[in-house]
């Protein structure tokens, strides 16, 4: 990891020097300012280490503690079929003793993808489908903001266009690194700007724990976000709730696109 960061550092420094020469920036103060601006853009665009401090440098954003915010979303009327429940039971049984040991790729392949594929967010009539590891970026308040979610639901054919829901950071539960909550928020902020809408939903996962997020843009241009209680995906009742919540997202997106279309 150190070598990789060093490589990127050398690359961006070299690029800056070349650009300074090509743009014929002669004064020393001009060169320093130019370098500062480019480095700021690069660091924000990389989207690797989005933190709440970085997000607050771009927008006014605050977390609001309000469980009622999730009531409508989490009370979706989904009729479980017998094979739905059996699928979830089997998923827990297969992964119960090992899930906490999974690395990121294994956690995705053996557990998370099984759920996402069964929910099946694709809706061909409106060109909506699931996308894995695509970046979402925009320019917001004179900053370049980039999120790189592990999974998103979005319209598009060759690349995602209008994103509507995000998953972030399928991390193992042992010694997780990074900040999945704030990384998913970065992607959600970018999506609101791209879509020109005022609310969006997301989820981040750390091992067995699933947590849902709602981000709202206020009329004054500030942002509020809400974080749900945690769901333990190895508990059947919790996993059924997770499945219901995802079905609610799918239904909401499809209905929104059908109405708007």
C-alpha positions as a printed NumPy array, in Angstrom:
array([[  0.   ,   0.   ,   0.   ],
       [  2.863,   2.399,   0.777],
       [  4.46 ,   1.814,  -2.624],
       [  1.132,   2.429,  -4.344],
       [  0.628,   5.764,  -2.562],
       [  4.195,   6.786,  -3.33 ],
       [  3.633,   5.932,  -6.99 ],
       [  0.533,   8.109,  -7.131],
       [  2.335,  10.93 ,  -5.324],
       [  5.176,  10.89 ,  -7.855],
       [  2.728,  10.702, -10.755],
       [  0.628,  13.68 ,  -9.674],
       [  3.718,  15.751,  -8.851],
       [  5.182,  15.045, -12.288],
       [  1.887,  15.947, -13.944],
       [  1.721,  19.242, -12.046],
       [  5.234,  20.208, -13.127],
       [  4.439,  19.438, -16.765],
       [  1.229,  21.46 , -16.639],
       [  3.036,  24.421, -15.086],
       [  5.516,  24.386, -17.949],
       [  2.842,  24.065, -20.62 ],
       [  0.761,  26.882, -19.134],
       [  3.882,  29.076, -18.858],
       [  3.294,  30.084, -15.255],
       [  6.34 ,  32.275, -14.62 ],
       [  6.013,  33.668, -11.097],
       [  6.898,  31.559,  -8.087],
       [  3.709,  32.56 ,  -6.249],
       [  1.672,  31.564,  -9.309],
       [  3.331,  28.155,  -9.408],
       [  2.672,  27.562,  -5.702],
       [ -0.995,  28.54 ,  -5.991],
       [ -1.431,  26.416,  -9.106],
       [  0.065,  23.391,  -7.328],
       [ -2.174,  23.867,  -4.268],
       [ -5.302,  24.043,  -6.42 ],
       [ -4.435,  20.947,  -8.429],
       [ -3.512,  18.931,  -5.353],
       [ -6.793,  19.871,  -3.688],
       [ -8.751,  18.778,  -6.76 ],
       [ -6.791,  15.522,  -6.998],
       [ -7.228,  14.63 ,  -3.345],
       [-10.975,  15.266,  -3.39 ],
       [-11.452,  13.498,  -6.706],
       [ -9.597,  10.397,  -5.566],
       [-12.469,   9.621,  -3.19 ],
       [-10.297,   7.12 ,  -1.307],
       [-10.374,   8.697,   2.137],
       [-13.558,  10.726,   2.311],
       [-14.09 ,  11.851,   5.889],
       [-16.735,  14.029,   7.496],
       [-14.098,  16.767,   7.796],
       [-13.529,  16.733,   4.034],
       [-17.244,  16.738,   3.329],
       [-17.785,  19.635,   5.737],
       [-15.127,  21.584,   3.84 ],
       [-17.367,  21.328,   0.759],
       [-20.91 ,  21.656,   2.166],
       [-22.725,  22.338,   5.399],
       [-23.76 ,  18.846,   6.476],
       [-24.956,  17.551,   9.831],
       [-26.117,  14.203,  11.172],
       [-29.596,  14.239,  12.705],
       [-30.629,  11.61 ,  15.253],
       [-34.206,  10.678,  14.35 ],
       [-35.355,   7.05 ,  14.084],
       [-38.746,   8.213,  12.807],
       [-37.062,   9.194,   9.542],
       [-36.865,   5.497,   8.611],
       [-40.396,   4.466,   9.613],
       [-41.989,   4.736,   6.168],
       [-39.04 ,   3.101,   4.417],
       [-38.746,   0.228,   6.88 ],
       [-42.488,  -0.458,   7.062],
       [-42.794,  -1.376,   3.38 ],
       [-45.51 ,  -3.968,   2.8  ],
       [-43.58 ,  -6.832,   1.233],
       [-45.226, -10.255,   1.121],
       [-42.58 , -12.861,   1.9  ],
       [-42.845, -16.036,  -0.095],
       [-41.963, -19.379,   1.418],
       [-38.864, -19.708,  -0.744],
       [-37.747, -16.167,   0.262],
       [-37.526, -17.167,   3.9  ],
       [-35.869, -20.481,   3.09 ],
       [-33.29 , -18.677,   0.963],
       [-32.437, -16.351,   3.866],
       [-32.258, -19.218,   6.351],
       [-29.873, -21.138,   4.095],
       [-27.723, -18.041,   3.596],
       [-27.305, -17.66 ,   7.349],
       [-26.653, -21.367,   7.836],
       [-23.926, -21.489,   5.172],
       [-22.114, -18.369,   6.381],
       [-22.812, -18.243,  10.12 ],
       [-19.488, -19.528,  11.44 ],
       [-17.239, -18.022,   8.767],
       [-18.618, -14.615,   7.842],
       [-16.609, -12.723,  10.454],
       [-13.407, -14.108,   8.9  ],
       [-14.213, -13.208,   5.298],
       [-12.126, -10.652,   3.466],
       [-13.913,  -8.04 ,   1.375],
       [-14.096, -10.08 ,  -1.842],
       [-15.322, -13.223,  -0.085],
       [-17.943, -11.321,   1.905],
       [-19.274,  -9.854,  -1.335],
       [-19.213, -13.078,  -3.352],
       [-20.613, -15.464,  -0.734],
       [-23.173, -13.297,   1.038],
       [-23.956,  -9.798,  -0.217],
       [-24.175, -10.579,  -3.925],
       [-26.551, -13.448,  -3.207],
       [-29.022, -11.021,  -1.672],
       [-28.583,  -8.316,  -4.318],
       [-29.01 , -10.792,  -7.158],
       [-32.176, -12.199,  -5.621],
       [-33.676,  -8.738,  -5.124],
       [-32.661,  -7.992,  -8.753],
       [-32.683,  -4.23 ,  -9.203],
       [-32.638,  -4.443, -13.023],
       [-35.573,  -2.92 , -14.891],
       [-34.85 ,  -2.991, -18.617],
       [-37.809,  -0.844, -19.693],
       [-36.269,   2.145, -17.92 ],
       [-32.65 ,   1.155, -18.408],
       [-31.969,   0.678, -14.714],
       [-29.591,  -1.945, -13.354],
       [-26.89 ,  -2.664, -10.812],
       [-23.319,  -1.386, -11.227],
       [-20.221,  -2.514,  -9.355],
       [-17.238,  -0.272,  -8.513],
       [-18.048,   2.684, -10.752],
       [-17.162,   6.215,  -9.654],
       [-19.691,   9.013,  -9.217],
       [-18.308,  12.528,  -9.436],
       [-19.473,  16.108,  -9.735],
       [-18.359,  19.652,  -9.126],
       [-19.903,  21.023,  -5.953],
       [-19.169,  24.444,  -4.45 ],
       [-15.969,  24.757,  -6.51 ],
       [-14.711,  21.343,  -5.395],
       [-14.469,  18.086,  -7.284],
       [-16.323,  15.448,  -5.269],
       [-15.976,  11.759,  -6.075],
       [-17.449,   8.683,  -4.472],
       [-16.578,   5.15 ,  -5.502],
       [-19.291,   2.909,  -4.09 ],
       [-18.93 ,  -0.841,  -4.259],
       [-22.431,  -1.081,  -5.725],
       [-25.046,   1.31 ,  -7.025],
       [-28.442,   1.189,  -8.681],
       [-28.505,   3.58 , -11.626],
       [-29.768,   4.164, -15.138],
       [-27.362,   3.739, -18.033],
       [-26.189,   1.379, -20.755],
       [-22.39 ,   1.428, -20.877],
       [-21.872,   3.464, -17.702],
       [-24.095,   4.702, -14.857],
       [-25.942,   7.967, -15.537],
       [-28.476,   8.731, -12.799],
       [-27.697,   6.894,  -9.538],
       [-30.49 ,   6.173,  -7.059],
       [-29.082,   3.914,  -4.348],
       [-25.632,   2.993,  -3.024],
       [-23.833,   0.29 ,  -1.1  ],
       [-20.429,   1.075,   0.344],
       [-17.477,  -0.796,   1.762],
       [-18.106,  -4.508,   2.012],
       [-15.487,  -4.754,   4.733],
       [-14.586,  -7.705,   6.957],
       [-15.576,  -7.373,  10.59 ],
       [-12.022,  -7.999,  11.81 ],
       [ -9.929,  -4.813,  11.801],
       [-11.918,  -2.881,   9.185],
       [-10.219,   0.198,   7.762],
       [-11.594,   3.37 ,   6.27 ],
       [-14.861,   5.12 ,   6.977],
       [-17.744,   3.526,   5.065],
       [-20.368,   5.911,   6.419],
       [-18.677,   9.02 ,   5.112],
       [-17.573,   7.354,   1.892],
       [-21.144,   6.43 ,   1.046],
       [-22.185,   9.987,   1.946],
       [-19.715,  11.343,  -0.615],
       [-21.312,   9.235,  -3.336],
       [-24.784,  10.288,  -2.19 ],
       [-23.841,  13.979,  -2.252],
       [-22.523,  13.585,  -5.782],
       [-25.721,  11.788,  -6.835],
       [-27.991,  14.536,  -5.492],
       [-26.013,  17.077,  -7.497],
       [-26.098,  14.957, -10.666],
       [-29.808,  14.122, -10.368],
       [-30.82 ,  17.597,  -9.122],
       [-32.94 ,  15.988,  -6.426],
       [-33.278,  16.547,  -2.682],
       [-33.134,  13.095,  -1.111],
       [-31.319,   9.8  ,  -1.635],
       [-30.768,   6.55 ,   0.241],
       [-27.785,   4.309,   0.821],
       [-26.309,   1.54 ,   2.923],
       [-22.915,   0.591,   4.308],
       [-21.787,  -2.796,   5.53 ],
       [-19.102,  -3.832,   7.996],
       [-18.939,  -7.599,   8.354],
       [-22.303,  -8.809,   9.651],
       [-23.604,  -5.287,  10.286],
       [-25.779,  -3.439,   7.785],
       [-26.628,   0.236,   8.354],
       [-28.894,   2.417,   6.212],
       [-28.559,   6.127,   5.481],
       [-30.834,   8.881,   4.196],
       [-29.38 ,  12.147,   2.884],
       [-31.561,  15.242,   2.413],
       [-30.729,  18.546,   0.773],
       [-32.514,  21.437,   2.49 ],
       [-34.045,  24.466,   0.801],
       [-31.182,  26.662,   2.036],
       [-28.585,  24.408,   0.355],
       [-27.422,  22.695,   3.553],
       [-27.563,  18.914,   4.036],
       [-28.831,  16.594,   6.761],
       [-28.225,  12.881,   6.992],
       [-29.795,  10.175,   9.104],
       [-28.231,   6.866,  10.148],
       [-30.403,   3.884,  11.054],
       [-29.954,   1.373,  13.826],
       [-27.704,  -1.54 ,  12.887],
       [-28.996,  -4.806,  11.431],
       [-27.191,  -8.081,  12.14 ],
       [-27.451, -10.055,   8.905],
       [-26.841, -13.378,  10.72 ],
       [-30.06 , -12.914,  12.681],
       [-33.044, -14.169,  10.662],
       [-35.444, -11.407,  11.729],
       [-32.812,  -8.77 ,  10.968],
       [-32.001, -10.35 ,   7.62 ],
       [-35.687, -10.413,   6.693],
       [-35.821,  -6.703,   7.528],
       [-32.779,  -6.059,   5.318],
       [-34.414,  -7.959,   2.458],
       [-37.664,  -6.018,   2.91 ],
       [-35.778,  -2.696,   2.954],
       [-34.013,  -3.545,  -0.309],
       [-37.29 ,  -4.576,  -1.942],
       [-38.706,  -1.214,  -0.851],
       [-35.807,   0.611,  -2.536],
       [-36.318,  -1.363,  -5.738],
       [-40.054,  -0.62 ,  -5.803],
       [-39.506,   3.073,  -5.053],
       [-36.947,   3.505,  -7.852],
       [-39.042,   1.679, -10.44 ],
       [-42.196,   3.6  ,  -9.53 ],
       [-40.317,   6.909,  -9.591],
       [-38.932,   6.198, -13.053],
       [-42.264,   4.933, -14.392],
       [-44.074,   8.04 , -13.154],
       [-41.367,  10.443, -14.347],
       [-41.091,   8.628, -17.682]])
